[in-house]
Amino acid sequence: MKAIVARDISKSFRSGRGSKTRVTKVLKGVSLDISLGEMVSIVGPSGSGKSTLLYCLSGLEAADSGSAEIMGKQIVNADRNSLFRIRREHIGFIFQSYNLIPSLNVLENISLPARLAGRPINTEQINEILNHIGLDGRGKDSPTDMSGGEQQRVAIARTLADSSDIVFADEPTGALDTENGREVLKVLRKIGSNPERAVVMVTHNLEAAARADRVLVLKDGMVIRELASCTAAQILEAMEH
């Protein structure tokens, strides 16, 4: 099944006022398909539209035109309540800033999406996930007592526990050292290998991007290349040419 189907997604931003208004076209008719059981990386130079594309595909940013479906449900021009339901039922987010709540411990942070959605909280499952990502016994710890890599793994555990169909990751290793970044990528790679889930990752790290099944190369708001089972060197060559 297709996790995401997007056609001719366009997005512009306005700046200034009156006669000094300036319109910047960020996405220029992007089309793509992403299937369940797939991990896809989006790369490109700064200003190419990577993060904007991620936000438009996930419904965090409204596209100006085009069509985008999440698990068969249209998100372009959907009303606020519909978007909320789609994100709650199908989407998980992993951001570079972690978005953990300092006043809650690890277990409480991980179970928060289920609590907000009114779903039962499976503490045993959460503990199994913590063990899986190398944080066994850390459930009662505060995020403020953890390293950046550990906090990022808690953010990933939150997504795992919520069983989202699609995980959107925006520079998930950007603030991590090499070792912690490698551990985070292992977890994302495992999620993307699950036939019932998909991962869409934006990254500047070409070694990280090369772990994906496919790599989409953006330039000036358009997909200029698509690579499968590639190396970091091949991605760099595609970006340069």
VENHUCOR-V669012 format. One record per helix or strand of 2 or more residues. SS is the DSSP state (alpha for helix, beta for strand). FROM is the first residue (numbers start at 1). TO is the last residue. If there is no record, write none. Layout:
ss->SS from->FROM to->TO
ss->SS from->FROM to->TO
This chain:
ss->beta from->2 to->15
ss->alpha from->18 to->20
ss->beta from->22 to->35
ss->beta from->38 to->44
ss->alpha from->50 to->58
ss->beta from->65 to->70
ss->beta from->73 to->74
ss->alpha from->80 to->90
ss->beta from->91 to->95
ss->alpha from->106 to->117
ss->alpha from->123 to->132
ss->alpha from->143 to->145
ss->alpha from->148 to->162
ss->beta from->166 to->170
ss->alpha from->178 to->192
ss->beta from->198 to->202
ss->alpha from->206 to->209
ss->beta from->214 to->219
ss->beta from->222 to->228
ss->alpha from->232 to->240
